Amino acid sequence: MRDLKENNELLSLVKIIVNLVERLKVVKEDLKVGELINAAESLRDLKKDLLIHDDDRKEVGDKREPVVFELLRKEWFDCFDELQEVSVRVLSSAIRFDSGNGKLRVVFKFGIEKMKNVELRMVLTAMEIAGVLDYGLAKVADLMVKYIIIPTVNAECNFHLVEELLPNCGQMDEAILSLVVSSSDSKVETANIYSRLIQVINFIHKTVCFQNGRWMTCFGRLTWPRISDLVISEVLSKAVPDDASKIVEFQKLIELITEFEASLKDLMFISATDKKDEKLSSFVQNVEVHFAARKKKEILTNARNLLLLFDSSNPSDYTIKLPSSKARQVAGIVSEKPVSLLFLPERCIISKAASKLMELVHQALQDVCLSSARVAMEFYHAARDALFLYQAIMPVKLEKQLNNVTQIAALVHNDCLFLAQEVLGLAFEYRPDFPSCIKEQAVFVDITPRFHQMADELLQKQIQLVCINLEKAIDGADGFQNTHQLQQYEFAKSSIDQVVFILEKVRSMWEPLFLQSTYHSSMFSVLDFVFSIITKDILLLDDMAAEETLQLQRLIYLTLENLASVFQSVISVNEKEDSQDVATLDLIDVLIPSLCKLRKLADLLDMSLKTIAASWECGELVSCGFTPSEVENFIRAIFTDSPLRKECLWKIESVSLYHKI
């Protein structure tokens, strides 16, 4: 009985398998002869019987079931794929696009391959039953957008749509939608674009989707996102007013869009309840925001263009020269006249780019005061972003000039200083007139530190580059060794000449552009650096002949004499008028500590041993910046060993120990 029961179960299983195999064969036959609806219904039923789920493509052996069922599932998927391919192939024959003549041809009944009397409605029904309607209509939707919708939305395409129905034996077997060029050369009005779109979608509703709401919804889901984006980019965005006073006229377009979307809802092309499909209404109802966004884009574009016009073709070495008048242009990029700084007593030369940029910012903030809250916020951010563009663009655009000692770098430093000062005054100037919702949010003080930092970094970079060049020039002196030899003296003199040349070039670039206070502090740093190196190199010499000391003294005096014009440039106008030569030299010694030390070193080179010791004891050398070890080494380098030298060294050491105690 047990064996009989097992055999009966096996027999039932075999019958089921045979039935499934026969049904799959029928599906294949239906596909061959074009019975697509029968094939789709059979595949739908077989899907349930074979326990197939969506996207459940399993290979043989994936489940612990008889291999035959896995093979049947694979067979089902093959049939399903074939149904999709046949459907797409049939649709391509039924719905044809003639791009050359601008025609959409829809054939309702036709024959293809071994399939006779195939109907378009039957194909769509079969795809819906099989759940592949989206897949089948995807290519049709793409071609529809490409060849029909895009020309329809394009206002430059001057044509009208003509529909034709071609009867055959009393039945309508074919429909044609043609784009016929109009005789008029004028552009298409905006209202006509929407009426043309409605005509196209109506044609699809009647001929392609056969007034079936589900099919129409599917077609709309495939095409509406692209159609709405096209309308927004090609029509609505161009219709956004340029002036806030014209926003009222935009109301007519809002009404037109509302009617257009209502017609699409009636045709079930878009959802009547899903607000996401109302993209056009959402766009036009937010016209203020779009207007502000457009103006913001315009402001930033103008700001960017101003900055990109900054002439960066100047050489990066010490060759740029300014005319005597600061008001004249430098390479066509300097503003017409120096500008006043809000919180500083000095005037500043800036670039045309910075001047025009600030004018743009002021105009944007004036518009903030006259606009509604939503528009004002966009203008406010546009003003801030325009300022940030300078910080973002200039270091990249002028990278070569800013990495060398150039007047361009000095000009950009001034721009940053000017912008930092101007930004501080913006809130005081405009905040009282800002819309109430903007007053609490509008801040500019956070921008100022950025420009101050950028200005400081540029200035320090310029000073550092000058110091590097000066150090290289001094290296040519070979530590000022053996200057009593003619060749070594010439090397040292050439090195000093190069130092003077560099400092003169720096003066000619910096003095006309920098603020007086900035120029003075920068030049003080550079001079202090170069004098410190010269002094240090000479004090490191361990053995100097008498003639050598005279040559070194001559080189120091030569250096100071050739830098007279530089020294004069770092004394303010009032100081130059009110002071005598001696007083001027004393003042420079105070401002440049290493200069005082260098002058004193020149005196020490021809002093007697006792005089040097006396100068140390009275504190004169200490006041000039000399250390005990420097004075001791200097004495050992010049004077030979003797009881007097030992006595002097002992006095220096004793005075040093006394001061330490």
C-alpha positions, 0 to 999 in steps of 0.5 A, a space after each residue: 500500500 505504501 509503494 502504491 501511494 508513492 507511485 500515485 504521488 509520482 504519477 500526479 507529479 508527472 501529470 503536473 509537469 507534463 501539464 506545465 510543459 504543454 502550457 509552455 509549448 502553447 505559449 511559444 506557439 501563441 507568440 509565434 502566431 501573434 496571439 499575444 494576449 493568450 500568451 500573456 494570460 498563460 504566462 501570468 497563470 504559469 507564474 503563480 503555478 511555478 511560484 515565481 516572484 518578481 525579479 526572481 530569476 534563479 539558476 538551476 540548483 538554487 533551490 532544493 527542488 527537483 531539477 525539472 521545476 528549475 528548468 521549467 522556471 527557466 523556460 518561463 523566463 525565456 518565454 517572458 523575455 520573448 514576449 517583451 521582445 516581440 511586444 517592442 518589435 510589434 510596437 516599433 512597427 505600429 508606432 513609427 516616427 519619421 524624423 525627416 518629415 516630422 511625422 508620427 504614424 500610428 497603425 492600428 492593424 498590421 502584419 509582421 513576420 508570421 503574425 497576421 492581423 496584429 492589432 495595436 490595442 491587442 499588443 498593449 493589452 498583452 503587455 499590461 497583462 504581463 506587467 511589462 507595459 512600462 518596458 514596452 512603451 519606454 522606447 516609444 516615449 523616448 522617441 515621442 519626446 525626441 521627435 515630437 515634444 522637443 520641437 513642439 516646446 521650442 518657440 523657435 520652431 514655427 509650425 502647426 500640427 495636422 492630424 489625419 485619419 486614414 480609413 480602410 474598408 470603413 475602419 480607421 486603420 492608421 492615424 498621422 500627426 504631422 509637423 507642418 511648417 507655417 508660412 509666418 516667420 514670427 516666433 510662436 506665442 507662449 499660449 500656442 506652445 501649451 495648446 500644441 502640447 495638448 494637441 499632441 497628448 490628445 493624439 496619444 490619448 486617442 490613437 496610442 492609448 485608445 482612451 485607456 486611463 491606465 495606459 495614459 497614466 503609464 505613458 505620462 509617467 514615462 514622459 511627463 518628467 522630461 516634458 515638464 523640465 523642457 517647458 521650465 527650461 525652454 519656456 517658463 525660465 525665459 518668461 521670468 521677469 527681469 524687473 520686479 515691477 513686471 511680476 504682476 504681468 506674470 499672473 496671466 502665465 500662472 492662469 495659463 499653466 493652471 488650465 494646462 495642467 487641469 487638461 492633462 489631469 482630465 486626460 489622466 496624463 498626470 495624477 489628479 492628486 499627486 502634487 509632484 506632478 504639478 511641477 509647472 504650477 509650483 514653478 510659476 507660483 514661486 516666480 519671486 524666488 525664480 526672479 531672485 535666483 535669476 538676479 542672483 545668478 546675474 550678479 554672480 556672473 557679473 562679479 565673476 566676469 569682473 574678476 576674470 578681466 583682471 589683467 594678469 599678464 604682467 611679468 613676475 620679476 622686478 620689472 613693473 614700474 609705476 608712473 609718478 602719479 598714483 592716480 594713473 593706471 597700472 597695466 590698466 587694472 588700477 582704479 581711477 583714483 585712490 579710495 578712502 578706507 572707512 576705518 583708517 585715515 589713509 587712502 588706498 590704491 585698489 584694482 578696478 576689479 575690487 572697485 567694480 565688485 564693491 559697486 555690485 555689492 552695494 547695488 545688490 544690497 540696495 535691491 535688498 532694501 526694496 524687495 520682498 522678504 523672499 527676494 531680499 534673502 536671495 539678493 543678500 546671499 548674492 552680495 555675500 557670495 560675490 565677495 567670496 568669489 574674490 577670495 576664491 578666484 584671485 589666488 588661483 587666477 593670479 597664482 604666478 604673480 602672488 608667488 613672486 614679488 610683484 606689484 600685482 601682489 601688492 595690489 591684491 593686498 590692497 584690495 583685500 584690505 579695502 574689501 575688509 574695511 568696506 564690509 565692516 560698514 555694510 551693516 551700518 549702512 543698509 541694516 536699518 532699511 532691510 526687511 524685518 525678517 532679514 535684519 536678524 539674519 544679515 551679517 557681514 562681520 564674519 567676512 572681514 577676518 577672511 580678507 584681513 587674513 588674506 591681506 596679511 598672508 599676501 604681505 607676509 609672503 611678499 616680505 618672505 620672498 624679498 628676504 629670500 632674494 636678499 639672502 641669496 644675494 648676500 650668499 654671493 659675498 662668501 661670508 665677507 671673508 678675505 676682503 683684503 684680497 681684490 677678488 674677494 672684495 669684488 665678490 663682496 661689493 657685487 653682492 652688496 650692489 645686488 642687495 641695493 638693487 633688490 631693495 630699490 626695486 622693492 621700494 619702487 614697487 611697494 611705495 606707490 601702492 602700499 599704505 604708508 604705514 604698511 610700506 614702512 613696517 614692511 620695509 623696516 622688516 626687510 631692512 632689519 633682516 638684511 642688516 642682521 645677516 650682514 652683521 652676523 656674517 662679519 661677526 662670525 669671521 675668526 681672523 681679520 687682517 688690518 687691511 681687511 677691517 678697513 675693507 669691511 668698514 668701506 663695504 658697510 659705509 658703501 651699503 648705507 650710502 647707496 641705500 639713502 633713498 630707501 632710508 628716506 622713503 621710510 621716514 614719514 613726510 612730517 618727519 622729513 620736513 621737521 628733522 635734520 640729517 642727524 635726527 633722521 639717522 637716529 630715528 632710523 636706528 630706532 626703527 631698524 635695530 640691526 641698522 644701529 648694530 651695523 653702524 656700530 660694527 663699522 666704528 668697531 672695525 677701526 677702534 682701539 682695544 681699550 676703546 672697545 672695552 670702554 664702550 662695553 663697560 659703559 653699556 654702549 655696545 649692549 644698547 646697540 644689540 651686541 652680546 658678550 660672546 660677539 664682542 669677545 669673538 670680535 676682539 679675538 678676530 682682530 687683535 693678537 693675543 696679549 696681556 691687554 687683550 686678556 685684560 679687556 676680555 676679562 673686563 667684558 666677562 666681568 661686566 657680563 657676570 655683574 649684569 647677570 647677577 
